[in-house]
Amino acid sequence: HTKGNQTIVVTSSLPFEGKSFTGIALAQMFHMLEKRTILIDLDLRKMSTSRQLGVSLNTQGLSNILAKDDGLSLADLVIHLEDGFDLLPGGTIPPNPMELISRPMLESVMSTLKSNYDIVIIDTPPVGLVSDAHLLLQYCDGTLLMAR
């Protein structure tokens, strides 16, 4: 498989500029192009992507792995959606999301996802409010900044 814009961060400067909607649409589009695609809900404060896709906010996800909940594997947490792409939900809302995503464990998770998918799309909180998206840029090949 070829390299390129394999990992894309979708962010915005402010809330409600269409990040989650755009991330979902991108995942659907790449799936239609027969790319193995996963969408990661990494807005660990709101988890709009999971909500828009009908996934319960009580569902375990990435935050649970990063918090080192024993017995969880990444493969167990990925949801195969009817839309044809996969979703890694955010998981339990943590008390300090930025501290969680700055843990070295995220590097291992991203490496695994990049080796198993052609396209990794990450929905993040707005860059104008918190620094989460800035921490994730090191894992990404491209950034899509939504503006209204």
C-alpha positions in Angstrom: 0.0 0.0 0.0 1.2 3.5 -0.8 2.1 6.2 1.6 0.8 9.8 1.3 -1.9 11.5 3.3 -2.6 8.3 5.3 -3.5 10.0 8.6 -5.6 13.1 8.6 -6.6 15.4 11.5 -9.9 17.1 11.2 -10.2 20.2 13.4 -11.5 23.7 13.5 -10.9 26.9 15.3 -14.2 27.0 17.1 -17.0 24.5 18.0 -19.8 23.7 15.6 -17.9 24.3 12.4 -18.6 20.8 11.1 -15.5 18.7 12.1 -17.4 15.6 13.1 -19.7 15.7 10.1 -16.8 16.2 7.7 -14.8 13.4 9.4 -17.7 11.0 8.9 -18.2 12.1 5.3 -14.5 11.7 4.6 -14.5 8.2 6.1 -17.5 7.3 3.9 -15.8 8.6 0.8 -12.6 6.8 1.4 -14.5 3.6 2.0 -16.3 4.0 -1.3 -12.8 4.3 -2.9 -12.1 0.8 -1.3 -9.7 2.2 1.2 -9.5 0.5 4.6 -10.6 3.4 6.7 -10.9 4.1 10.5 -12.3 7.2 12.1 -11.0 8.0 15.6 -13.2 10.1 17.9 -10.5 11.9 19.7 -12.6 14.8 21.0 -12.5 13.2 24.4 -14.6 16.0 25.9 -17.7 15.9 23.7 -17.3 12.8 21.4 -19.6 14.3 18.8 -18.5 11.7 16.2 -19.6 8.8 18.3 -22.9 10.5 19.1 -23.6 11.3 15.4 -22.9 7.7 14.5 -25.3 6.4 17.2 -22.6 4.9 19.5 -23.4 5.1 23.2 -21.1 7.5 25.1 -20.8 4.7 27.7 -19.0 2.5 25.1 -15.3 1.8 26.0 -12.8 3.2 23.6 -9.5 5.0 23.2 -9.5 6.7 26.5 -9.9 3.4 28.3 -6.8 2.0 26.5 -4.8 5.1 27.2 -5.8 5.0 30.9 -4.5 1.4 30.9 -7.7 -0.4 31.7 -6.5 -4.0 32.0 -7.8 -6.6 29.6 -8.7 -4.2 26.8 -7.3 -4.7 23.3 -7.5 -2.2 20.5 -9.2 -4.8 18.3 -12.0 -5.3 20.8 -12.8 -1.6 20.8 -13.0 -0.9 17.1 -16.6 -0.8 15.9 -17.3 -2.0 12.3 -20.1 0.4 11.1 -22.8 -0.4 8.5 -21.4 2.5 6.5 -18.4 0.3 5.7 -15.7 2.1 7.7 -14.5 1.4 11.3 -14.8 3.7 14.3 -12.6 3.9 17.3 -14.8 5.6 19.9 -13.4 8.0 22.4 -14.4 5.9 25.4 -15.1 7.0 28.9 -14.8 10.8 29.3 -11.6 11.3 31.2 -10.9 14.0 33.8 -7.9 15.3 31.8 -8.0 14.4 28.1 -4.8 16.3 27.2 -2.8 14.3 29.8 -4.2 11.1 28.4 -3.4 11.8 24.7 0.1 12.9 25.6 0.9 9.5 27.0 3.4 7.3 25.0 0.7 4.6 24.6 -0.9 6.8 21.9 2.1 6.3 19.7 1.7 2.6 19.9 -2.0 2.8 19.1 -1.4 5.1 16.1 1.4 2.8 14.8 -1.0 -0.2 15.0 -3.8 1.7 13.2 -1.5 3.0 10.5 -0.3 -0.5 9.8 -3.9 -1.9 9.6 -5.7 0.8 7.7 -5.1 2.8 4.5 -6.7 5.9 5.9 -6.8 7.1 9.6 -9.0 10.1 10.2 -8.9 11.8 13.6 -11.7 14.1 14.8 -10.2 16.5 17.4 -11.5 19.3 19.6 -11.2 22.8 18.2 -7.7 24.2 18.2 -8.9 27.6 19.4 -10.1 26.1 22.7 -7.6 23.4 23.8 -4.2 22.1 22.6 -5.3 18.5 22.0 -5.0 18.8 18.2 -1.5 20.3 18.4 -0.4 17.2 20.3 -1.8 14.9 17.6 -0.1 16.6 14.7 3.0 14.5 15.2 1.1 11.4 14.1 -0.5 13.0 11.0 0.3 13.4 7.4 -2.3 16.1 6.7 -4.6 18.5 8.5 -8.1 19.6 7.5 -9.1 22.9 9.3 -12.8 23.5 9.1 -13.9 27.2 9.1 -17.3 28.6 8.8 
